[in-house]
Amino acid sequence: MALKNVIGIDHAVVVVKDLDKAAENWKRLGFTVSPRGTHSAKMGSGNYTIMLEPDYIELMGVLVETEHNAPTRAFLAARGEGIERVAFTAVDSAAGAEEIRARGYEPVGPLDFERPVTMPDGAVSAARFRIFQWPIAEAPGGLRIFACQHKTRETVWIPGLMTHANGARRLKQVLVASPEPARDAAHLARLIDREVRPEPDGALAVPSGADRADFVFLGKDQFRRRYPETALAGLPERGGAGLVVVTSSLAAAEKAVGSAGTPGGGGICVAPAAANGALLAFVAA
């Protein structure tokens, strides 16, 4: 039975070493980037968000070393920049945590936190969240997963931040590199009570729920076949590797990314080296 309080991918977290430089980099790729946010002292991190229609991309960096961000610092030390974790939308984080507990997974949290937000009229408000995590050891394909309940959606999905020069509208797939795609896809499917579905090229997809993006597990050879003209240096052996983004206009995406773009995957691609460790693939709606 599918989880009742977890309804699909909410956002993907790209961990970066220099938060401000990363934001400028993604702006050069045609994304509208939010003002910088600062999380609570306990979390010790900051972020920029790239808001899409039902979901978003988060650029996150460590500002102050804390116990809470130790796993993120370990990720940066071991791998460098890239997709560290993916959040699901939680209808109710407390109830969602109990749902996974009933399935034998001890949740981390729920944890409440907030960050200040400057609204379009100049007023300062707050974005408030309640999150819970699956156990850190339960990271399918090396990708950490958690769920996020938005208490103040109006301070996150701000209309002025949702229009992008590259036409980006929503996430279609989160790509996960794996030397054992079948094993790692089955692991995720167990964690979220979903089914594994084969892709035409032999990759394995796990729908995240509702009308949200799928997870797709691929071996290195499958990445090379999908993206033969894209430099794949920097992709992990195992872990979050790429984002497939639906655009309203491939021409707009190609123009926005400029010389960083190459054809592939049925659209326009940006190599991991040009997007802070994350392969980006823009495809038509």
QUIKA-V507764 format. One record per residue. N is the residue number from 0. RES is the residue in three letters. PHI is phi as a letter, one per 30 degrees, with the letter a starting at -180 (* if undefined). Layout:
BEGIN
((N | RES | PHI) (N | RES | PHI))
END
This chain:
BEGIN
((0 | MET | *) (1 | ALA | d) (2 | LEU | d) (3 | LYS | d) (4 | ASN | c) (5 | VAL | b) (6 | ILE | c) (7 | GLY | k) (8 | ILE | d) (9 | ASP | c) (10 | HIS | a) (11 | ALA | c) (12 | VAL | c) (13 | VAL | c) (14 | VAL | d) (15 | VAL | b) (16 | LYS | d) (17 | ASP | b) (18 | LEU | d) (19 | ASP | d) (20 | LYS | d) (21 | ALA | d) (22 | ALA | d) (23 | GLU | d) (24 | ASN | d) (25 | TRP | d) (26 | LYS | d) (27 | ARG | d) (28 | LEU | d) (29 | GLY | j) (30 | PHE | c) (31 | THR | d) (32 | VAL | c) (33 | SER | d) (34 | PRO | e) (35 | ARG | d) (36 | GLY | c) (37 | THR | b) (38 | HIS | d) (39 | SER | d) (40 | ALA | e) (41 | LYS | d) (42 | MET | d) (43 | GLY | i) (44 | SER | b) (45 | GLY | b) (46 | ASN | a) (47 | TYR | b) (48 | THR | c) (49 | ILE | c) (50 | MET | d) (51 | LEU | c) (52 | GLU | d) (53 | PRO | c) (54 | ASP | b) (55 | TYR | a) (56 | ILE | c) (57 | GLU | c) (58 | LEU | c) (59 | MET | b) (60 | GLY | b) (61 | VAL | d) (62 | LEU | c) (63 | VAL | b) (64 | GLU | d) (65 | THR | b) (66 | GLU | d) (67 | HIS | d) (68 | ASN | c) (69 | ALA | e) (70 | PRO | d) (71 | THR | d) (72 | ARG | d) (73 | ALA | d) (74 | PHE | d) (75 | LEU | d) (76 | ALA | d) (77 | ALA | d) (78 | ARG | c) (79 | GLY | j) (80 | GLU | d) (81 | GLY | l) (82 | ILE | d) (83 | GLU | d) (84 | ARG | a) (85 | VAL | b) (86 | ALA | c) (87 | PHE | c) (88 | THR | d) (89 | ALA | c) (90 | VAL | d) (91 | ASP | b) (92 | SER | d) (93 | ALA | d) (94 | ALA | d) (95 | GLY | d) (96 | ALA | d) (97 | GLU | d) (98 | GLU | d) (99 | ILE | d) (100 | ARG | d) (101 | ALA | d) (102 | ARG | c) (103 | GLY | j) (104 | TYR | c) (105 | GLU | d) (106 | PRO | d) (107 | VAL | c) (108 | GLY | j) (109 | PRO | d) (110 | LEU | b) (111 | ASP | c) (112 | PHE | a) (113 | GLU | a) (114 | ARG | b) (115 | PRO | d) (116 | VAL | b) (117 | THR | d) (118 | MET | d) (119 | PRO | e) (120 | ASP | d) (121 | GLY | j) (122 | ALA | d) (123 | VAL | c) (124 | SER | b) (125 | ALA | b) (126 | ALA | c) (127 | ARG | c) (128 | PHE | b) (129 | ARG | b) (130 | ILE | b) (131 | PHE | b) (132 | GLN | c) (133 | TRP | d) (134 | PRO | e) (135 | ILE | e) (136 | ALA | d) (137 | GLU | c) (138 | ALA | c) (139 | PRO | d) (140 | GLY | i) (141 | GLY | i) (142 | LEU | c) (143 | ARG | d) (144 | ILE | b) (145 | PHE | a) (146 | ALA | b) (147 | CYS | b) (148 | GLN | c) (149 | HIS | d) (150 | LYS | d) (151 | THR | b) (152 | ARG | e) (153 | GLU | d) (154 | THR | c) (155 | VAL | c) (156 | TRP | d) (157 | ILE | c) (158 | PRO | e) (159 | GLY | d) (160 | LEU | c) (161 | MET | c) (162 | THR | c) (163 | HIS | b) (164 | ALA | d) (165 | ASN | d) (166 | GLY | i) (167 | ALA | e) (168 | ARG | b) (169 | ARG | a) (170 | LEU | d) (171 | LYS | c) (172 | GLN | b) (173 | VAL | c) (174 | LEU | c) (175 | VAL | b) (176 | ALA | d) (177 | SER | a) (178 | PRO | d) (179 | GLU | b) (180 | PRO | e) (181 | ALA | d) (182 | ARG | d) (183 | ASP | d) (184 | ALA | d) (185 | ALA | d) (186 | HIS | d) (187 | LEU | d) (188 | ALA | e) (189 | ARG | d) (190 | LEU | d) (191 | ILE | c) (192 | ASP | h) (193 | ARG | b) (194 | GLU | c) (195 | VAL | d) (196 | ARG | b) (197 | PRO | d) (198 | GLU | c) (199 | PRO | e) (200 | ASP | c) (201 | GLY | j) (202 | ALA | d) (203 | LEU | b) (204 | ALA | c) (205 | VAL | b) (206 | PRO | d) (207 | SER | d) (208 | GLY | k) (209 | ALA | h) (210 | ASP | c) (211 | ARG | c) (212 | ALA | d) (213 | ASP | c) (214 | PHE | d) (215 | VAL | b) (216 | PHE | c) (217 | LEU | b) (218 | GLY | d) (219 | LYS | e) (220 | ASP | d) (221 | GLN | d) (222 | PHE | d) (223 | ARG | d) (224 | ARG | d) (225 | ARG | d) (226 | TYR | b) (227 | PRO | d) (228 | GLU | c) (229 | THR | c) (230 | ALA | d) (231 | LEU | c) (232 | ALA | e) (233 | GLY | j) (234 | LEU | d) (235 | PRO | d) (236 | GLU | d) (237 | ARG | b) (238 | GLY | k) (239 | GLY | e) (240 | ALA | b) (241 | GLY | a) (242 | LEU | b) (243 | VAL | c) (244 | VAL | c) (245 | VAL | d) (246 | THR | c) (247 | SER | d) (248 | SER | a) (249 | LEU | d) (250 | ALA | d) (251 | ALA | d) (252 | ALA | d) (253 | GLU | d) (254 | LYS | d) (255 | ALA | d) (256 | VAL | d) (257 | GLY | h) (258 | SER | d) (259 | ALA | d) (260 | GLY | c) (261 | THR | b) (262 | PRO | d) (263 | GLY | l) (264 | GLY | i) (265 | GLY | i) (266 | GLY | a) (267 | ILE | c) (268 | CYS | c) (269 | VAL | b) (270 | ALA | d) (271 | PRO | e) (272 | ALA | d) (273 | ALA | c) (274 | ALA | b) (275 | ASN | h) (276 | GLY | i) (277 | ALA | c) (278 | LEU | d) (279 | LEU | c) (280 | ALA | b) (281 | PHE | c) (282 | VAL | b) (283 | ALA | d) (284 | ALA | d))
END
